[in-house]
C-alpha cells in the first residue's frame, strides 16, 4: 500500500445514512472489462453494496445522479490507470470524491493500476500528456482543481497493482474494504469496559486457527458476569475475517415470546440479505442449510438456555461452510456439552482493582473513589464480589449521595438486594425443576461452605437427589465446587434468601427456611406455629437470648435440618450463648440432620424420635447420655 493516512472519521460519520458502501471511479476503456469488473464482482460477493457507472464516458458534464451517488457512498475506490486523466468525466468524479472526503469525511482509497504514483501526484508521464491537452481546452480554475485532486489523492494510502496476479491484489483490496465497511456494522458496546484484555486474549486464543475446521466455542457464567459483552467485543474484532456475520441476541427471551422464526430470518438477512418469509421452523432450517452451507460465517447465539433454541438456527456446525465459527453464550455449562461444544470459556469475576475501577466509573465518573468515600467504596466492591452488573448498578445508584446516604443504602442492600441485580440472577433459579430449587435454597440458607460429599449424603436422605442436582447447579453457575467444598457467590446467596422472604414478606414464621438471627428471634418470640419451616441455621455467637418453647418446636412437622452453632473465635464464655429450653422440650420427628453445639441438655428428651436421622453432632455440649432406653 502507498504511504500516508486517511482523514480520521468523527462520530458524525457513523450516523450518516449511506446508499452505497463503495463508489468505483475508473476509466472504462482501461479497466471496465478486466480489473474493475473483477473487483466489482468480488465486492458484490462479499455483500458490499457497490456503485459502478455502467454508462460509457462521453458527455461533457457529469450527471447529477452520479454526483449524488458519490455523496451517498461511504468509501470511494479510485482506479488510476494510464488514460484516467484523459477523461474529463473521471477528473470531475475525482474532484467530487475529494470534496466529499473533505466535507463529508468519505474514505478514499487510490489504486495505482500499472501507473507510477509519482506521475499521478506531479501530473507527469501519461497524466502530464493529458493535462497538456486540458490546459488548452478547459477553464484554468477547473484544471487547477483537477490537479489539486490528483495530488491529494495520490498522497493517500492505497494499492499498487503492477506485478503478480491481479486476483491477489483484488483479494487484498476487498479484505480491507470489507473490514472498513464492517466498522459501520459494529455492535454497540459501552465505554466502561474494564478488565477485558486478559479475558479476551484467552478467548481469542481458543478461536485462532488456520484450519478450515468449523469452530464452536461456548462462553458460560452466572448472570451479569459479562458473557454478552465479551461475545460482542470478539464479534466486532473478528467479523471481517468471514464472508458474513450475525449476532443473535437474547435468544432465550425471543423464544419465550414465540418468535423463533424471527431469529432464523435475522440470521439469513444478516449474512446473505435474504428477506424471504417462511411460516415454519423446518422450512427456515432448510433455507439456512441451503444458503449458508458453503459460506464461511461467524454466528453468535447469545443467552441460550435450551437445546431447542440452538437446533433452530444452528442444529449442526455442518450447516455452515469450512472455516465458520459459532459462539454460544449461556448460563448452563451442561447445555454446551449437550450441543457437542469442545471449547469452553468461563466468564469470571473481575479482580479487586478492576472491580473498584468499574464501580468508581459509575459512582464518581472517574477511575478511583473520591477521598472521603474510599472505605465505603471498598465495602460496596467487596459486597459485589467482582460481578460487573452489580458494580454498575450499585455505583450508579449511589452517585451524588452523601456519606450518610451511602451507609443507609449499604445496610438496605444487605437485607433487600437491588431488584435490577436480583432479576438477572433469578433467571437461572426460575429455570430449575422443583427438587433442584429445594437443593439450591438448602445450600443458600444452610449448607454454603460445607463439604460436597456431606451435603450430598444429607440431602439424598431428604429424597432430593443431591448428587445430580448439585451437578445441575454447578453447570448453571449457581454454585462452585472448589476442593470438594460447595461455594456460592454472595449475591446469588442473597437472591436465594430473597426468594424465601417472598414466601410471606415480613413474617418469618411462615417461611420455609430461617438463617438470620433477628428473623429467628422474631419467629420464636411470636409463639406461633411454624409449620412451613424446613431448615434452621442459628449462629449463637451472634444471637440474643432465645427461648425454644414447647408449643412451637414439635409442630414444625417439615423441619429437616437443624444447626445451632457458635464461632469460637469471638472468645465468649459458654454462658453467653443462651438457648433456653423447657423441661418438656421435644424435637420434631422428621429431622434428618441435628447439629447442636454447646447444647445445655444432659440427655436428649425421653420421647426423642430419631428414626430419620442421618447425622447427629452434639459437639461441646452437656450431653451425658443420648437418651434413656433403646432407640431406633
matplotlib code that plots the C-alpha trace (Angstrom):
import matplotlib.pyplot as plt

x = [0.0, 1.1, 2.1, 0.1, -3.1, -6.8, -8.5, -9.9, -13.6, -15.7, -18.8, -20.9, -19.8, -21.3, -24.8, -24.9, -27.2, -25.4, -26.9, -23.7, -20.7, -18.3, -18.2, -15.9, -14.2, -12.3, -11.5, -13.8, -11.6, -8.7, -10.3, -14.0, -13.9, -10.9, -9.6, -12.5, -15.1, -13.3, -13.0, -16.8, -17.7, -15.6, -17.0, -20.5, -19.7, -18.8, -22.2, -20.5, -23.0, -21.0, -21.9, -20.4, -21.3, -22.0, -22.5, -19.7, -18.0, -18.6, -20.9, -19.2, -20.8, -21.0, -24.6, -26.2, -27.3, -23.7, -22.7, -25.4, -24.2, -20.7, -22.2, -24.2, -21.2, -19.2, -16.0, -14.6, -12.1, -10.3, -8.6, -5.8, -4.9, -2.9, -5.7, -7.6, -6.6, -7.6, -11.2, -12.8, -15.6, -13.2, -11.5, -14.8, -15.6, -12.3, -12.8, -16.2, -14.8, -12.1, -14.7, -16.8, -13.7, -13.1, -16.7, -18.3, -15.3, -15.7, -12.9, -10.9, -8.5, -6.5, -5.4, -2.4, -3.1, 0.1, 0.9, 3.5, 2.0, 4.6, 3.1, -0.3, 1.0, 3.0, 1.0, 3.8, 4.0, 0.6, -1.0, 1.1, 0.2, -3.5, -3.1, -1.2, -4.4, -6.8, -4.9, -5.7, -9.4, -10.6, -11.0, -7.9, -9.6, -11.1, -7.8, -6.2, -9.0, -8.2, -4.5, -5.1, -7.4, -4.9, -2.1, -4.2, -5.5, -2.0, -0.8, -3.4, -2.7, -3.7, -2.7, -0.1, -1.1, 1.9, 3.3, 1.9, -1.6, -4.4, -6.6, -4.2, -4.3, -8.1, -8.4, -6.2, -8.4, -11.7, -10.5, -9.6, -12.8, -14.8, -13.1, -13.7, -17.4, -17.8, -16.9, -20.3, -21.9, -20.2, -22.3, -22.6, -20.5, -20.5, -17.3, -17.0, -15.2, -12.8, -10.6, -11.2, -7.7, -6.6, -10.0, -10.2, -6.7, -7.5, -10.8, -9.2, -6.5, -9.3, -10.7, -7.4, -6.9, -5.6, -7.6, -10.8, -12.4, -15.7, -15.2, -17.9, -16.9, -19.1, -18.9, -20.7, -21.1, -23.6, -26.0, -24.4, -20.9, -20.4, -20.8, -22.7, -20.2, -17.3, -19.0, -19.8, -16.1, -14.9, -17.6, -16.5, -12.9, -13.0, -16.1, -14.1, -12.5, -15.8, -17.9, -20.9, -21.7, -24.8, -25.2, -28.4, -29.0, -31.4, -32.3, -33.9, -36.2, -37.0, -38.0, -40.1, -42.1, -42.7, -40.6, -38.4, -38.9, -37.6, -34.2, -34.0, -35.0, -32.4, -29.7, -30.4, -30.8, -27.5, -25.4, -27.0, -29.5, -32.3, -35.7, -37.7, -40.6, -41.5, -44.1, -42.4, -39.2, -38.4, -38.6, -36.3, -33.8, -33.8, -33.2, -30.4, -28.6, -29.1, -28.0, -25.2, -23.9, -20.9, -20.2, -17.5, -19.7, -19.5, -22.6, -23.1, -26.1, -26.5, -28.2, -29.3, -30.9, -32.4, -31.0, -34.1, -33.0, -29.7, -31.3, -33.5, -30.7, -27.6, -28.7, -25.3, -22.0, -22.1, -24.9, -22.2, -19.1, -15.5, -13.7, -17.0, -17.2, -20.2, -20.0, -22.7, -23.3, -25.2, -25.6, -25.7, -22.4, -24.1, -26.0, -22.7, -21.9, -25.3, -24.6, -21.2, -19.1, -15.5, -14.0, -15.5, -14.6, -15.8, -16.5, -15.0, -15.4, -13.3, -10.2, -10.5, -8.7, -10.7, -13.9, -13.0, -12.3, -15.6, -17.6, -15.8, -16.7, -20.4, -20.3, -17.9, -17.4, -13.7, -11.5, -10.9, -13.1, -13.3, -11.1, -13.9, -15.6, -12.7, -13.7, -17.4, -16.4, -14.3, -17.2, -19.5, -16.9, -16.4, -20.2, -20.4, -17.6, -16.4, -19.8, -19.9, -23.6, -23.7, -20.8, -22.5, -26.0, -24.6, -22.3, -25.0, -27.5, -25.0, -23.9, -24.3, -25.3, -23.9, -21.8, -24.8, -27.0, -24.3, -24.3, -28.0, -28.1, -25.4, -27.4, -30.5, -28.9, -27.8, -31.5, -33.1, -31.0, -31.5, -34.2, -32.2, -29.5, -31.8, -34.0, -31.0, -29.7, -33.1, -33.5, -31.2, -33.2, -36.5, -35.2, -34.7, -37.1, -38.7, -36.1, -33.3, -34.8, -35.1, -31.4, -30.4, -32.3, -30.9, -27.4, -28.1, -29.7, -27.9, -25.0, -22.9, -19.2, -19.8, -18.2, -19.9, -20.0, -21.5, -24.2, -25.0, -25.4, -27.8, -29.9, -30.0, -31.6, -34.2, -35.1, -33.7, -31.4, -28.5, -25.7, -27.3, -29.0, -25.8, -24.2, -27.0, -26.5, -22.8, -23.4, -25.7, -23.1, -25.3, -22.7, -19.0, -17.1, -13.5, -11.5, -14.8, -16.4, -19.6, -19.3, -21.8, -21.4, -22.8, -25.2, -26.6, -27.0, -28.8, -31.0, -31.9, -32.7, -34.9, -36.9, -37.5, -38.6, -41.0, -42.9, -44.6, -43.0, -42.4, -43.5, -40.6, -42.9, -44.3, -41.0, -39.6, -36.1, -34.5, -30.9, -30.8, -30.5, -33.0, -35.6, -35.2, -35.7, -38.8, -40.3, -39.8, -40.9, -44.3, -45.1, -46.9, -46.8, -44.1, -45.5, -43.6, -40.1, -37.7, -34.3, -32.9, -29.3, -28.6, -25.2, -25.2, -22.3, -24.5, -27.7, -29.6, -31.1, -33.7, -36.5, -37.4, -40.8, -42.7, -45.7, -43.8, -40.9, -42.7, -45.2, -42.6, -43.6, -41.5, -38.2, -35.5, -32.3, -31.4, -28.0, -27.2, -23.6, -21.1, -18.0, -15.4, -13.0, -15.0, -13.8, -17.1, -17.6, -20.2, -22.7, -23.0, -24.6, -28.2, -30.8, -33.5, -35.2, -38.2, -38.0, -40.6, -38.8, -39.4, -37.6, -39.7, -39.9, -38.8, -35.3, -32.6, -29.7, -29.2, -26.2, -26.4, -23.1, -23.0, -26.4, -27.4, -29.4, -27.8, -29.6, -32.0, -35.7, -37.2, -39.6, -36.9, -37.7, -34.6, -35.7, -35.0, -31.7, -28.7, -26.3, -26.2, -23.5, -23.5, -20.0, -19.1, -22.5, -23.6, -24.9, -24.0, -26.0, -28.0, -31.3, -32.7, -33.7, -33.4, -34.0, -34.0]
y = [0.0, 3.6, 5.5, 8.4, 8.3, 8.7, 11.6, 10.3, 9.9, 11.6, 10.4, 12.2, 9.7, 6.7, 8.2, 9.2, 7.1, 5.7, 4.3, 2.5, 1.2, 1.8, 4.0, 2.9, 5.6, 4.2, 4.8, 2.5, 1.8, 0.8, -1.4, -1.8, -5.3, -6.6, -5.3, -3.1, -5.7, -8.4, -6.0, -5.2, -8.9, -9.7, -6.7, -7.8, -11.4, -10.1, -8.3, -4.9, -2.7, -1.0, 1.6, 1.2, 3.5, 1.3, 4.2, 5.0, 8.3, 10.8, 13.5, 16.8, 17.2, 14.6, 13.8, 15.0, 11.4, 10.3, 13.2, 12.1, 8.5, 9.7, 11.7, 8.7, 6.4, 5.6, 4.7, 5.6, 3.5, 5.4, 3.2, 5.3, 3.8, 5.1, 7.0, 8.1, 11.7, 11.9, 11.7, 14.9, 12.8, 10.8, 14.0, 15.6, 12.4, 12.6, 16.3, 15.5, 12.5, 14.6, 17.3, 14.6, 13.4, 16.9, 17.9, 14.5, 12.5, 10.0, 7.3, 7.3, 4.5, 5.1, 2.1, 2.7, 0.3, 0.0, 3.6, 5.4, 7.3, 10.0, 10.6, 11.0, 13.3, 15.6, 15.1, 13.7, 10.8, 10.0, 12.2, 15.1, 14.4, 14.6, 17.9, 19.5, 19.0, 20.1, 23.3, 24.3, 23.4, 23.8, 26.7, 27.2, 27.1, 23.7, 22.4, 23.5, 21.8, 18.6, 18.9, 19.5, 16.5, 14.2, 15.4, 15.0, 11.5, 10.2, 11.0, 8.8, 5.2, 2.9, -0.1, -0.7, -3.1, -3.7, -7.2, -10.5, -12.0, -9.4, -11.8, -11.4, -7.6, -7.7, -10.0, -7.6, -4.6, -6.4, -7.6, -4.1, -2.6, -5.4, -4.7, -0.9, -1.5, -3.8, -0.9, 0.6, -2.6, -3.0, -3.8, -1.0, -1.6, 0.6, 2.6, 1.4, -1.8, -2.8, -5.9, -7.4, -7.5, -10.8, -12.4, -11.6, -12.8, -16.1, -16.5, -15.4, -18.0, -20.6, -19.1, -18.8, -21.4, -21.5, -24.7, -24.9, -26.6, -25.3, -23.9, -23.9, -22.0, -21.7, -18.8, -19.6, -18.0, -16.5, -13.7, -10.3, -11.6, -10.1, -13.0, -10.9, -8.1, -10.5, -12.0, -8.6, -7.5, -10.7, -10.4, -6.8, -7.7, -10.8, -10.5, -9.1, -12.5, -14.0, -13.7, -13.0, -12.5, -12.4, -11.7, -13.2, -11.5, -12.5, -15.9, -17.2, -14.2, -14.3, -18.0, -17.3, -14.7, -17.3, -15.5, -18.4, -17.6, -14.1, -15.5, -17.6, -14.6, -12.4, -14.9, -15.1, -11.3, -10.6, -13.0, -13.1, -10.3, -12.8, -11.3, -14.4, -15.0, -18.6, -19.9, -22.7, -23.6, -26.6, -24.6, -22.0, -24.7, -25.9, -22.4, -21.8, -25.0, -24.2, -20.5, -20.8, -24.3, -23.1, -19.8, -19.1, -17.4, -16.0, -16.6, -15.6, -17.2, -15.2, -16.2, -19.7, -22.0, -24.8, -27.1, -26.5, -22.9, -23.9, -26.5, -24.0, -21.7, -23.9, -27.5, -28.7, -27.0, -28.8, -26.5, -23.9, -23.7, -24.5, -22.1, -20.9, -20.1, -20.4, -18.7, -19.6, -17.7, -19.4, -19.8, -23.5, -25.3, -28.6, -27.2, -26.7, -30.4, -31.4, -29.5, -31.0, -27.9, -29.0, -25.5, -23.6, -20.4, -19.5, -15.8, -14.9, -12.1, -9.0, -8.8, -6.3, -3.4, -3.8, -4.0, -0.8, 1.0, -0.1, 0.8, 4.2, 5.0, 4.7, 6.2, 9.1, 9.3, 8.7, 5.6, 5.9, 6.7, 10.2, 10.6, 10.7, 7.6, 5.2, 3.0, 2.9, 2.2, -0.8, -2.1, -1.9, -3.5, -6.4, -6.8, -7.1, -9.7, -8.8, -9.1, -6.4, -5.9, -5.4, -2.9, -0.9, -0.9, -0.2, 2.6, 4.3, 4.1, 5.8, 8.6, 12.0, 10.6, 11.9, 9.6, 9.0, 8.1, 5.7, 4.0, 3.7, 2.3, -0.3, -1.5, -1.7, -3.8, -6.4, -7.0, -6.2, -7.0, -4.5, -5.6, -4.9, -7.2, -9.8, -10.1, -11.0, -13.6, -15.1, -16.2, -19.1, -20.2, -20.0, -22.5, -25.2, -28.0, -28.3, -30.6, -28.5, -25.4, -27.1, -28.1, -24.6, -23.0, -25.5, -24.6, -20.8, -21.0, -23.9, -25.6, -23.0, -23.7, -27.4, -30.5, -31.7, -35.3, -34.4, -32.2, -34.9, -37.6, -35.4, -34.2, -37.6, -38.7, -35.9, -37.5, -34.5, -36.4, -34.2, -35.8, -34.9, -31.7, -30.2, -31.0, -29.1, -26.1, -26.1, -26.4, -23.4, -21.4, -21.1, -22.9, -23.6, -26.6, -25.9, -28.6, -30.5, -27.6, -26.0, -22.3, -19.7, -16.1, -13.8, -12.1, -15.5, -16.5, -13.2, -13.9, -17.3, -15.5, -13.1, -15.9, -17.4, -14.0, -13.6, -16.7, -14.4, -10.9, -9.6, -12.8, -15.3, -17.7, -18.7, -19.0, -22.4, -21.6, -19.5, -18.4, -14.8, -14.3, -11.5, -13.4, -16.5, -14.4, -12.7, -16.0, -17.8, -14.7, -14.7, -18.0, -19.0, -22.3, -22.5, -25.4, -24.5, -24.4, -26.9, -25.7, -23.5, -22.4, -20.4, -18.8, -18.5, -16.1, -13.5, -14.2, -12.8, -15.0, -17.1, -19.4, -22.6, -23.1, -26.4, -25.4, -24.2, -26.6, -30.0, -28.7, -28.0, -31.1, -30.2, -29.4, -31.5, -29.7, -28.0, -26.5, -24.4, -23.5, -20.8, -19.3, -19.9, -17.2, -14.5, -15.8, -15.5, -17.8, -20.6, -19.0, -16.1, -18.5, -18.7, -21.1, -21.5, -24.9, -26.1, -29.4, -31.0, -29.8, -32.0, -32.4, -32.6, -36.2, -35.6, -34.4, -35.7, -33.7, -32.4, -30.2, -28.6, -27.2, -26.5, -28.0, -27.4, -30.7, -33.5, -36.0, -35.9, -35.9, -39.3, -39.1, -38.2, -39.8, -40.3, -42.8, -40.5, -39.0, -39.3, -37.5, -36.1, -33.7, -32.5, -31.0, -29.3, -30.0, -31.0, -34.3, -37.2, -39.8, -39.6, -41.0, -43.4, -46.8, -48.3, -46.1, -46.8]
z = [0.0, -0.6, 2.4, 4.0, 6.1, 5.7, 7.3, 10.7, 10.8, 13.5, 15.3, 12.7, 10.1, 11.9, 11.9, 8.3, 6.1, 3.1, 0.0, -1.1, 0.8, -2.2, -5.2, -8.0, -10.1, -13.2, -16.8, -18.8, -21.8, -19.5, -16.8, -17.3, -18.7, -16.6, -13.3, -12.3, -13.3, -11.2, -8.3, -8.5, -8.6, -5.6, -3.6, -4.5, -3.5, 0.0, 0.2, -0.1, -1.9, -4.6, -7.2, -10.7, -13.5, -16.5, -18.9, -21.3, -20.7, -23.4, -22.1, -21.4, -18.0, -15.3, -14.5, -11.2, -10.4, -10.5, -8.2, -5.8, -5.8, -4.8, -1.9, -0.8, -0.7, 2.5, 0.6, -2.9, -4.7, -7.5, -10.1, -11.6, -15.0, -17.9, -19.6, -16.4, -16.7, -20.3, -19.3, -18.1, -16.7, -14.5, -13.3, -12.4, -10.4, -8.6, -7.7, -6.3, -4.4, -2.8, -1.9, -0.2, 1.7, 3.0, 3.8, 4.5, 5.7, 3.0, 2.9, -0.3, -1.5, -4.7, -6.7, -9.0, -11.8, -13.8, -13.2, -11.1, -8.1, -8.8, -12.3, -10.7, -8.0, -10.2, -13.4, -15.4, -17.9, -19.4, -16.8, -18.0, -21.6, -20.7, -18.9, -21.8, -23.7, -21.0, -20.4, -24.0, -23.8, -20.2, -17.8, -15.8, -12.4, -13.3, -14.4, -11.2, -9.2, -11.1, -10.4, -6.7, -6.5, -8.2, -5.9, -2.8, -3.8, -4.8, -1.3, 0.3, 1.5, -1.4, -3.5, -6.2, -9.0, -11.2, -10.9, -9.7, -10.0, -10.1, -8.1, -5.2, -5.3, -5.6, -2.6, -0.6, -1.6, -0.9, 2.5, 3.6, 2.3, 4.0, 7.3, 6.9, 5.9, 8.9, 11.2, 10.2, 11.4, 14.7, 17.7, 20.4, 23.4, 26.5, 27.0, 30.7, 29.7, 32.5, 32.8, 29.4, 27.9, 29.6, 29.3, 25.6, 24.9, 26.5, 24.5, 21.1, 21.6, 21.5, 18.3, 16.4, 13.8, 10.3, 9.5, 7.7, 10.7, 11.9, 15.4, 18.1, 21.3, 24.4, 26.9, 30.2, 33.6, 36.0, 35.0, 34.9, 34.6, 31.1, 28.7, 26.1, 26.4, 25.8, 22.8, 21.3, 21.6, 19.9, 17.2, 16.4, 16.3, 14.1, 11.9, 9.0, 8.6, 7.4, 4.4, 6.6, 10.3, 12.5, 16.2, 17.5, 20.9, 23.7, 22.2, 25.3, 25.6, 21.9, 22.2, 25.2, 23.2, 20.5, 17.9, 16.7, 13.1, 13.7, 14.7, 11.5, 9.4, 11.1, 10.5, 6.8, 6.4, 8.2, 6.2, 2.7, 2.7, 2.3, 3.3, 2.3, 4.5, 5.7, 8.0, 10.0, 11.7, 9.4, 6.3, 7.9, 8.7, 5.1, 3.8, 6.2, 5.2, 1.5, 1.6, 4.2, 3.6, 1.5, 3.3, 5.9, 8.6, 12.1, 14.2, 17.8, 19.6, 22.8, 26.1, 25.3, 27.9, 25.9, 23.2, 21.1, 20.7, 19.2, 16.9, 15.2, 14.0, 14.1, 14.5, 13.5, 12.7, 9.4, 8.2, 7.5, 5.3, 6.1, 8.5, 10.1, 13.8, 16.1, 19.6, 22.2, 25.4, 28.2, 32.0, 31.6, 31.0, 30.5, 27.6, 25.8, 26.4, 25.0, 21.8, 21.5, 22.3, 23.0, 23.5, 26.5, 28.3, 31.7, 32.2, 35.6, 38.2, 38.0, 40.1, 43.0, 41.4, 38.2, 40.2, 42.1, 38.9, 37.3, 40.4, 40.6, 37.0, 37.8, 41.3, 40.7, 36.9, 37.4, 37.8, 41.6, 44.6, 46.0, 49.1, 51.6, 50.1, 49.9, 52.8, 51.8, 48.2, 49.3, 51.3, 48.2, 46.0, 48.4, 48.5, 44.7, 44.6, 41.1, 39.4, 36.7, 36.7, 40.5, 40.4, 37.7, 39.3, 42.8, 41.6, 39.6, 42.4, 44.8, 42.5, 44.1, 47.6, 50.9, 53.1, 55.4, 52.5, 51.3, 54.7, 54.7, 51.2, 52.1, 55.1, 52.9, 50.2, 52.6, 53.6, 50.3, 47.3, 44.4, 42.1, 38.9, 40.1, 41.6, 38.5, 36.3, 38.8, 39.4, 35.7, 36.5, 39.5, 37.6, 35.1, 37.7, 38.5, 41.9, 43.5, 42.1, 43.6, 47.0, 46.9, 45.8, 48.7, 51.2, 50.1, 50.2, 53.6, 55.3, 53.5, 51.9, 52.6, 53.5, 52.0, 48.9, 50.0, 53.3, 51.7, 49.2, 51.8, 53.9, 51.0, 49.4, 52.7, 52.2, 48.8, 46.9, 44.5, 45.6, 43.5, 40.2, 41.3, 42.7, 39.3, 37.6, 40.0, 39.2, 35.4, 35.7, 37.7, 40.7, 42.9, 42.5, 43.9, 45.0, 46.8, 47.2, 49.1, 47.9, 47.5, 46.3, 45.2, 47.9, 45.6, 44.4, 48.1, 48.8, 45.8, 47.5, 50.7, 48.9, 47.4, 50.8, 52.2, 49.3, 50.6, 53.2, 53.3, 56.8, 58.6, 59.1, 61.0, 57.6, 55.7, 54.7, 56.0, 58.8, 58.9, 60.1, 63.9, 64.0, 62.0, 64.1, 67.3, 65.8, 64.7, 68.1, 70.1, 68.4, 69.9, 66.7, 64.9, 62.2, 60.1, 56.9, 58.4, 56.8, 57.9, 60.8, 61.0, 64.1, 64.9, 68.7, 68.7, 67.0, 68.8, 71.8, 74.5, 72.7, 74.0, 72.2, 73.6, 73.9, 71.7, 68.7, 68.1, 68.0, 65.5, 62.9, 61.0, 58.0, 59.8, 58.2, 59.1, 62.4, 63.1, 66.2, 66.4, 67.5, 66.1, 68.9, 67.6, 69.4, 72.7, 74.5, 77.6, 77.2, 79.4, 77.0, 74.5, 75.7, 74.3, 76.9, 76.8, 78.8, 80.7, 78.3, 75.2, 72.1, 68.8, 65.5, 64.3, 60.7, 61.5, 59.1, 60.5, 64.0, 64.9, 68.3, 69.5, 73.3, 73.9, 77.5, 77.8, 79.7, 77.5, 74.6, 75.5, 76.5, 73.6, 71.1, 67.7, 65.6, 63.0, 60.1, 61.4, 59.1, 61.4, 64.9, 66.1, 69.7, 69.9, 73.2, 74.7, 78.2, 77.0, 79.3, 77.5, 74.3, 75.6, 78.1, 76.9, 73.4, 70.4, 66.7]

ax = plt.figure().add_subplot(projection="3d")
ax.plot(x, y, z, "-o")
ax.set_aspect("equal")
plt.show()
